[in-house]
């Protein structure tokens, strides 16, 4: 019997989604008088109340804004589930930070722990969890980078991987649970304070969901977290309750031999990702016991847009030998940036509406990418953010489209996560069935960036 674990990391799209100038939609003002060909829409603003709702849907990057009283059927009101005054995740717990012994190797466990605890000092609970999540993401990135061609692009959605493995860990026991917690970094987090235990991680993921998935934050963030159990298998009621409590997921019975199941699941994924991921699932093993779907969808707007009229074809160097001609998007504005002289790279922060951002790291030499990739940690990123200055800058970004597919099992195994993928795995917290190992299946990961029409000059991201 197998537990199939699918990571559906949705489209990653720095994108500008087909917004049209107002004049292309209407040929009259609110007065009903026709517009002459010489009349500029900008010369007199139309009555917004006369504009049909479909126009707003087609021209708003966060398209989930609905008329009052009409709620998205996929939307969970997390404010109702978790109170606004809950400061659980923002609590700062005291920890003892040992001295860092400089004579030891950086890879020494005691040295690594001391450095991590130093990073934890003064941080909230959720910031500490984000630190270990980031370090796991960079470790997984390096595991993939070491196995693929050095010129190959890499695309990951590590937050979804951490959350889904966190869900699985609810039902893991003994050595299987220990491996999951060690590789994901959860053990380092739990051991940092006497106030933490294994359930603290799940409690924080519950609160993090509330923090990230609030409605109308200026961006749209949605997720698919579903767990399906073969219809002749029995799942433990305690696991079901914990999944509902901490991850807002209720396990569902499924017939994995049913040929229509794939179409149903693909339709659900297509809806959540606004049509970006098509036919995510190709096949499902009829012998599957448990299948977990995880998919993130993010759609947001950059604060400083890239006007379409400032997009020009130019040269973009892929490596030391190959140069290609691509559309280059140009803009000018106030941006936060930093210089890392030790890693010989420059860092640019692109802000989105809603207090989220993208970091662009540019090595100054072609050979410098390998150095940056090797040294990436949450501490390095924190230093970049702390040293940033705000000034007027010109930014040039290539318009791009990426599609990636990974079988993550080999890469996770190189990090030490082996037991969950074997028949000897202990998931007796999920079901009393034995030999319940994870079969990790991936689907395409995609990203694209493109410029927007000049009015209203929108640029955004969809993942």
C-alpha positions as CSV (number, residue, x, y, z in Angstrom):
1,X,0.0,0.0,0.0
2,X,1.2,3.5,-0.7
3,X,0.6,7.0,0.4
4,X,0.9,9.3,-2.7
5,X,2.1,12.7,-1.8
6,X,1.6,15.3,-4.6
7,X,3.1,18.7,-4.6
8,X,1.1,20.9,-6.9
9,X,3.1,24.1,-6.7
10,X,1.0,26.4,-8.9
11,X,2.1,28.7,-11.6
12,X,4.7,31.2,-10.5
13,X,3.9,34.2,-12.6
14,X,5.3,37.7,-12.3
15,X,2.7,38.6,-14.8
16,X,0.6,41.4,-16.3
17,X,-2.7,40.0,-17.0
18,X,-4.2,41.5,-20.2
19,X,-5.6,44.7,-18.8
20,X,-7.0,47.0,-21.5
21,X,-7.3,50.8,-21.6
22,X,-10.7,51.9,-20.6
23,X,-11.5,53.3,-24.0
24,X,-11.2,49.9,-25.6
25,X,-14.2,48.7,-23.5
26,X,-16.5,51.7,-23.8
27,X,-17.5,54.1,-26.5
28,X,-19.6,56.4,-24.4
29,X,-19.5,58.4,-21.2
30,X,-22.0,58.1,-18.3
31,X,-24.1,60.8,-20.1
32,X,-24.7,58.4,-22.9
33,X,-23.1,60.7,-25.5
34,X,-20.8,59.0,-28.0
35,X,-17.1,59.6,-27.8
36,X,-15.6,61.2,-30.8
37,X,-12.4,59.6,-32.1
38,X,-10.5,62.7,-31.0
39,X,-11.7,62.5,-27.4
40,X,-9.3,61.1,-24.8
41,X,-10.7,59.0,-22.0
42,X,-8.2,60.6,-19.7
43,X,-9.7,64.1,-20.4
44,X,-12.9,63.2,-18.4
45,X,-13.2,60.3,-16.0
46,X,-16.2,58.0,-16.7
47,X,-18.8,57.4,-14.0
48,X,-17.4,54.2,-12.3
49,X,-20.9,53.2,-11.1
50,X,-21.9,52.8,-14.7
51,X,-19.1,50.3,-15.4
52,X,-20.2,46.7,-15.5
53,X,-18.7,44.2,-12.9
54,X,-17.2,42.1,-15.7
55,X,-14.9,45.0,-16.6
56,X,-13.5,45.0,-13.0
57,X,-13.1,41.3,-13.1
58,X,-11.1,41.4,-16.3
59,X,-8.9,44.3,-15.2
60,X,-8.1,43.6,-11.5
61,X,-5.1,41.5,-10.7
62,X,-6.8,40.3,-7.4
63,X,-9.9,39.1,-9.2
64,X,-11.4,37.5,-6.0
65,X,-12.9,40.8,-4.9
66,X,-16.6,40.0,-5.0
67,X,-19.8,42.2,-4.6
68,X,-20.8,42.6,-1.0
69,X,-22.7,39.6,0.3
70,X,-21.3,37.2,-2.4
71,X,-18.5,35.2,-1.0
72,X,-16.1,32.9,-2.9
73,X,-17.2,29.3,-2.3
74,X,-13.5,28.3,-1.8
75,X,-12.8,31.0,0.7
76,X,-12.5,30.3,4.4
77,X,-13.1,33.1,6.8
78,X,-10.0,32.7,8.9
79,X,-10.8,35.8,10.9
80,X,-13.9,34.0,12.2
81,X,-11.9,30.8,12.9
82,X,-9.0,32.7,14.7
83,X,-9.4,35.9,16.6
84,X,-7.7,39.1,15.5
85,X,-6.4,39.6,19.0
86,X,-4.6,36.3,19.1
87,X,-1.0,37.2,19.7
88,X,0.2,33.5,19.9
89,X,2.5,33.7,16.8
90,X,3.9,37.1,17.8
91,X,5.1,36.1,21.2
92,X,8.8,36.4,21.8
93,X,10.1,33.6,24.1
94,X,13.3,33.9,25.9
95,X,16.1,31.4,24.9
96,X,19.6,30.7,26.0
97,X,22.1,31.3,23.3
98,X,25.5,29.5,23.7
99,X,28.7,31.0,22.6
100,X,29.8,30.2,19.1
101,X,33.1,28.4,19.1
102,X,35.1,29.8,16.2
103,X,37.6,26.9,16.2
104,X,34.9,24.5,15.1
105,X,33.8,23.8,11.6
106,X,30.6,25.6,10.4
107,X,29.0,22.2,9.8
108,X,29.6,21.1,13.4
109,X,26.2,20.4,15.0
110,X,26.9,22.5,18.1
111,X,28.1,25.4,16.0
112,X,25.1,25.2,13.7
113,X,22.7,25.1,16.7
114,X,24.4,28.1,18.3
115,X,24.1,30.2,15.1
116,X,20.5,29.2,14.7
117,X,19.7,30.2,18.3
118,X,21.5,33.5,17.7
119,X,19.1,34.1,14.8
120,X,16.2,33.2,17.0
121,X,17.1,35.9,19.6
122,X,14.5,38.7,19.6
123,X,12.3,37.0,17.0
124,X,8.7,36.0,17.3
125,X,7.5,32.4,17.2
126,X,6.4,32.6,13.6
127,X,9.6,34.4,12.6
128,X,11.6,31.5,14.1
129,X,9.5,28.9,12.2
130,X,10.0,30.9,9.0
131,X,13.7,30.8,9.6
132,X,13.9,27.0,9.7
133,X,11.4,26.8,6.8
134,X,13.8,29.0,4.8
135,X,16.9,27.0,5.7
136,X,15.1,23.8,4.6
137,X,14.1,25.5,1.3
138,X,17.8,26.5,0.6
139,X,19.0,23.0,1.5
140,X,16.5,21.4,-0.9
141,X,17.5,24.0,-3.6
142,X,21.1,23.0,-3.2
143,X,20.2,19.3,-3.4
144,X,18.6,19.9,-6.7
145,X,21.3,22.2,-8.0
146,X,24.0,19.7,-7.3
147,X,22.2,17.1,-9.4
148,X,21.2,19.1,-12.5
149,X,23.1,20.9,-15.2
150,X,24.5,24.1,-13.8
151,X,22.9,26.3,-16.5
152,X,19.4,24.9,-15.8
153,X,16.8,27.0,-14.2
154,X,15.3,25.8,-10.9
155,X,11.8,26.6,-9.7
156,X,10.4,25.5,-6.3
157,X,7.5,26.3,-4.0
158,X,9.1,25.3,-0.7
159,X,6.3,26.7,1.5
160,X,3.9,24.1,0.1
161,X,6.5,21.3,0.6
162,X,7.0,22.3,4.3
163,X,3.3,22.6,5.0
164,X,2.4,19.3,3.3
165,X,5.2,17.4,5.0
166,X,4.1,19.0,8.3
167,X,0.6,17.6,7.6
168,X,2.1,14.1,7.1
169,X,4.2,14.4,10.3
170,X,0.9,14.6,12.3
171,X,0.5,10.9,11.6
172,X,4.2,9.9,11.7
173,X,5.6,8.0,14.7
174,X,9.0,7.1,16.3
175,X,12.0,7.3,13.8
176,X,9.8,8.3,10.9
177,X,8.6,11.4,12.9
178,X,12.2,12.1,14.0
179,X,13.5,12.2,10.5
180,X,10.7,14.5,9.3
181,X,11.3,16.9,12.1
182,X,15.1,16.9,11.8
183,X,15.2,17.4,8.0
184,X,12.5,20.1,8.0
185,X,14.2,21.9,10.8
186,X,11.2,21.6,13.1
187,X,13.3,19.8,15.8
188,X,15.7,22.8,16.0
189,X,12.7,25.0,16.5
190,X,11.1,22.8,19.2
191,X,14.3,22.4,21.1
192,X,14.9,26.2,21.2
193,X,12.5,26.8,24.1
194,X,10.9,24.8,26.9
195,X,7.6,26.4,25.9
196,X,7.6,24.5,22.6
197,X,6.6,20.9,21.8
198,X,5.9,19.0,18.6
199,X,2.4,20.4,18.4
200,X,3.7,24.0,18.5
201,X,4.7,23.7,14.9
202,X,1.2,22.7,13.8
203,X,-0.3,25.4,15.9
204,X,1.9,28.0,14.2
205,X,1.0,26.7,10.7
206,X,-2.6,27.1,11.7
207,X,-2.0,30.8,12.7
208,X,0.3,31.3,9.6
209,X,-2.6,30.3,7.4
210,X,-4.7,32.9,9.1
211,X,-2.0,35.5,8.6
212,X,-1.4,34.8,4.9
213,X,-4.8,33.9,3.6
214,X,-6.8,36.9,4.8
215,X,-9.2,38.3,2.2
216,X,-8.6,41.5,0.3
217,X,-5.1,42.1,1.5
218,X,-4.1,43.6,-1.9
219,X,-3.1,40.2,-3.2
220,X,-4.9,36.9,-3.7
221,X,-3.4,33.8,-2.0
222,X,-5.3,30.5,-2.1
223,X,-4.4,26.9,-1.6
224,X,-5.5,23.4,-2.2
225,X,-4.7,21.1,0.8
226,X,-6.7,17.9,0.4
227,X,-6.1,14.4,1.7
228,X,-7.8,11.5,0.1
229,X,-8.0,7.9,1.6
230,X,-8.8,4.8,-0.4
231,X,-12.4,3.9,0.3
232,X,-11.7,0.5,1.9
233,X,-9.1,1.9,4.4
234,X,-10.0,3.4,7.7
235,X,-8.3,6.6,9.0
236,X,-8.0,7.3,12.7
237,X,-10.5,9.8,14.0
238,X,-7.8,11.6,16.0
239,X,-5.8,12.3,12.9
240,X,-8.9,13.5,11.1
241,X,-9.6,16.0,13.9
242,X,-6.0,17.2,14.0
243,X,-6.0,17.8,10.2
244,X,-9.2,19.8,10.5
245,X,-7.9,21.8,13.5
246,X,-4.4,22.7,12.3
247,X,-4.6,22.5,8.5
248,X,-8.3,23.1,7.8
249,X,-8.4,19.8,5.8
250,X,-11.0,17.1,6.2
251,X,-9.8,13.7,4.8
252,X,-12.1,12.4,2.0
253,X,-12.8,8.8,0.9
254,X,-11.8,8.1,-2.7
255,X,-11.8,5.3,-5.2
256,X,-8.4,5.5,-6.9
257,X,-9.5,3.0,-9.5
258,X,-12.2,5.4,-10.7
259,X,-11.2,6.8,-14.1
260,X,-13.2,10.0,-13.5
261,X,-11.3,10.9,-10.3
262,X,-8.4,12.5,-12.2
263,X,-10.8,14.7,-14.1
264,X,-12.5,15.8,-10.9
265,X,-9.2,16.6,-9.2
266,X,-7.8,18.4,-12.2
267,X,-10.9,20.5,-12.5
268,X,-10.6,21.5,-8.9
269,X,-6.9,22.5,-9.3
270,X,-7.8,24.3,-12.6
271,X,-10.4,26.4,-10.7
272,X,-8.1,27.2,-7.8
273,X,-5.2,28.3,-10.1
274,X,-7.5,30.3,-12.3
275,X,-6.8,28.1,-15.3
276,X,-3.0,28.2,-15.0
277,X,-2.5,24.5,-14.2
278,X,-4.1,22.2,-16.7
279,X,-4.1,18.4,-16.4
280,X,-1.9,18.5,-13.3
281,X,-2.5,14.8,-12.7
282,X,-1.9,12.3,-15.5
283,X,-2.3,9.0,-13.7
284,X,-3.1,7.7,-10.2
285,X,-1.9,4.2,-9.0
286,X,-5.0,2.2,-8.1
287,X,-3.1,0.7,-5.2
288,X,-2.7,4.2,-3.6
289,X,-3.8,4.2,0.0
290,X,-3.6,7.9,0.8
291,X,-3.1,10.9,-1.5
292,X,-2.3,14.4,-0.5
293,X,-2.7,17.4,-2.8
294,X,-1.0,20.7,-2.1
295,X,-1.3,23.7,-4.4
296,X,-0.6,27.4,-3.9
297,X,-2.0,30.2,-6.0
298,X,-0.7,33.7,-5.6
299,X,-1.8,36.7,-7.6
300,X,-0.5,40.1,-6.8
301,X,0.5,43.5,-8.1
302,X,3.9,45.2,-8.0
303,X,3.8,48.6,-6.4
304,X,6.0,50.0,-9.2
305,X,4.7,48.8,-12.5
306,X,6.5,48.0,-15.8
307,X,4.7,50.0,-18.5
308,X,4.3,48.0,-21.7
309,X,5.6,50.9,-23.8
310,X,8.9,50.6,-22.0
311,X,9.4,47.0,-23.1
312,X,12.1,46.5,-25.7
313,X,13.9,43.6,-27.3
314,X,17.5,43.3,-26.0
315,X,20.3,40.9,-25.3
316,X,20.2,38.6,-22.3
317,X,23.2,36.5,-21.4
318,X,22.2,32.9,-20.3
319,X,25.8,31.9,-19.6
320,X,29.4,32.7,-20.5
321,X,28.8,31.5,-24.1
322,X,25.2,32.0,-25.0
323,X,23.3,35.3,-25.5
324,X,19.6,35.4,-26.5
325,X,17.3,38.2,-27.6
326,X,14.3,38.6,-25.3
327,X,11.8,41.3,-24.4
328,X,13.2,43.4,-21.6
329,X,10.8,45.3,-19.3
330,X,12.0,48.7,-18.1
331,X,10.8,50.9,-15.2
332,X,12.1,53.7,-12.9
333,X,11.2,54.3,-9.3
334,X,12.2,54.1,-5.7
335,X,13.5,50.6,-4.9
336,X,15.2,49.0,-1.9
337,X,18.6,47.4,-2.8
338,X,21.8,46.2,-1.2
339,X,25.3,45.2,-2.1
340,X,26.9,42.0,-0.7
341,X,30.7,42.5,-1.2
342,X,31.5,39.1,0.4
343,X,29.3,37.2,-2.0
344,X,30.0,39.7,-4.8
345,X,26.4,40.2,-5.7
346,X,23.7,42.9,-5.7
347,X,20.2,42.4,-4.3
348,X,17.0,44.2,-5.4
349,X,13.6,44.1,-3.6
350,X,10.5,44.4,-5.7
351,X,7.5,45.2,-3.5
352,X,4.0,44.0,-4.1
353,X,0.8,45.6,-2.8
354,X,0.0,43.9,0.5
355,X,3.4,44.0,2.1
356,X,5.0,41.1,0.2
357,X,8.0,41.2,-2.0
358,X,10.3,39.5,-4.5
359,X,14.1,39.4,-4.0
360,X,16.2,39.5,-7.2
361,X,19.9,38.5,-6.6
362,X,22.4,39.3,-9.3
363,X,26.0,38.0,-9.1
364,X,28.5,40.4,-10.6
365,X,30.4,37.5,-12.3
366,X,29.1,34.6,-14.2
367,X,30.9,32.2,-11.9
368,X,29.5,34.0,-8.9
369,X,26.1,32.3,-9.1
370,X,27.6,29.1,-7.7
371,X,29.1,31.0,-4.7
372,X,25.7,32.6,-3.9
373,X,23.8,29.3,-4.2
374,X,26.3,27.6,-1.8
375,X,26.1,30.3,0.8
376,X,22.3,31.0,0.8
377,X,20.8,30.9,4.3
378,X,18.1,32.7,6.2
379,X,20.9,34.6,8.0
380,X,22.3,35.8,4.7
381,X,18.9,37.0,3.4
382,X,18.3,38.7,6.7
383,X,21.6,40.6,6.4
384,X,20.6,41.7,2.9
385,X,17.2,43.0,4.1
386,X,18.8,44.9,7.0
387,X,21.4,46.6,4.8
388,X,19.0,47.8,2.1
389,X,18.8,51.5,1.1
390,X,16.0,53.2,-0.7
391,X,16.8,55.4,-3.7
392,X,15.7,56.0,-7.3
393,X,16.8,53.3,-9.6
394,X,16.2,52.0,-13.1
395,X,15.2,48.4,-13.2
396,X,15.3,46.1,-16.3
397,X,13.7,42.6,-16.0
398,X,13.4,40.1,-18.8
399,X,9.9,38.8,-19.7
400,X,10.0,35.1,-19.1
401,X,8.1,31.8,-19.1
402,X,9.4,28.8,-17.1
403,X,7.9,25.3,-16.7
404,X,9.6,22.8,-14.4
405,X,9.0,19.2,-13.2
406,X,10.8,17.4,-10.4
407,X,10.7,14.1,-8.7
408,X,11.6,15.4,-5.3
409,X,12.1,12.0,-3.6
410,X,15.8,11.6,-4.5
411,X,16.6,15.2,-3.4
412,X,14.8,14.8,-0.1
413,X,16.7,11.5,0.4
414,X,20.0,13.3,0.0
415,X,18.9,15.6,2.9
416,X,18.4,12.5,5.1
417,X,14.7,12.0,4.6
418,X,14.5,8.3,3.7
419,X,12.2,6.5,6.0
420,X,8.9,8.1,4.9
421,X,9.4,6.8,1.4
422,X,10.0,3.2,2.5
423,X,7.6,0.4,3.4
424,X,8.9,0.3,6.9
425,X,7.7,3.9,7.5
426,X,5.7,4.3,10.7
427,X,2.5,6.2,9.9
428,X,0.3,4.5,12.5
429,X,-1.0,7.9,13.6
430,X,-2.8,8.0,10.2
431,X,-4.1,4.4,9.9
432,X,-3.6,1.1,11.6
433,X,-2.4,-0.3,8.3
434,X,1.2,-1.2,8.1
435,X,3.8,-0.7,5.3
436,X,2.5,2.8,4.7
437,X,5.2,4.6,2.8
438,X,5.0,7.9,0.9
439,X,5.3,7.9,-2.9
440,X,6.1,11.5,-3.8
441,X,4.7,12.7,-7.1
442,X,5.3,16.1,-8.7
443,X,3.5,18.1,-11.3
444,X,4.8,20.9,-13.5
445,X,5.9,24.1,-11.8
446,X,5.5,27.2,-14.0
447,X,6.4,30.8,-13.9
448,X,6.1,33.7,-16.4
449,X,6.6,37.5,-16.4
450,X,5.3,40.0,-18.9
451,X,4.6,43.7,-19.1
452,X,1.1,45.2,-19.0
453,X,-0.8,47.6,-21.1
454,X,0.0,51.2,-20.4
455,X,-3.3,52.0,-18.7
456,X,-3.5,51.2,-15.9
457,X,0.1,49.9,-16.2
458,X,-0.3,46.9,-14.1
459,X,2.3,44.3,-13.3
460,X,1.8,41.4,-11.0
461,X,2.6,37.8,-10.1
462,X,0.7,34.5,-10.3
463,X,2.1,31.4,-8.8
